[in-house]
Amino acid sequence: MWEAQPQGEEADRWPGVYICNECIDLCNGLVDETVQSRPRMAPWEYELTLEQVLTSLGPVASAELQAQRNLTNWVMKARSLGATWAQVGDALDITRQSAWERFSWAEAE
């Protein structure tokens, strides 16, 4: 089965070109294999200079702060829906007491 001819800008670049579904599937499979076969490395596992690492610290700290604010908002949402500190702790894999110590300040605001 053949795909329709490309439309718009693609048709201008490839006039009269048709690609069969089997070829499209084959290409998609190759792309998927390439992406999956790449080793996944955390940024700190690459060879970096001290300057590159120091330059990354600020953005990483900002991301951590944003994640902490997000987590606090989710915890407060759970609490507003009636979750106990024990339930919050269980969801975060920490104790009830740890959950309360970490997030109870947000309820006072």
WONORNOR-V43220 format. One record per pair of residues at least 6 apart in sequence whose C-alpha atoms are under 7 Angstrom apart, sorted by the first residue. I is the first residue (numbers start at 0). J is the second residue. D is the distance in whole Angstrom. If there is no record, write none. Layout:
{{I | J | D} {I | J | D}}
This chain:
{{0 | 19 | 6} {0 | 20 | 6} {1 | 17 | 7} {1 | 18 | 6} {1 | 19 | 4} {1 | 20 | 6} {2 | 17 | 6} {2 | 18 | 6} {2 | 19 | 6} {2 | 20 | 6} {3 | 17 | 7} {4 | 15 | 7} {4 | 16 | 6} {4 | 17 | 5} {71 | 102 | 7} {74 | 87 | 7} {84 | 95 | 5} {84 | 98 | 6} {84 | 99 | 6} {85 | 94 | 7} {85 | 95 | 4} {87 | 98 | 7} {88 | 94 | 5} {88 | 95 | 5} {88 | 98 | 5}}
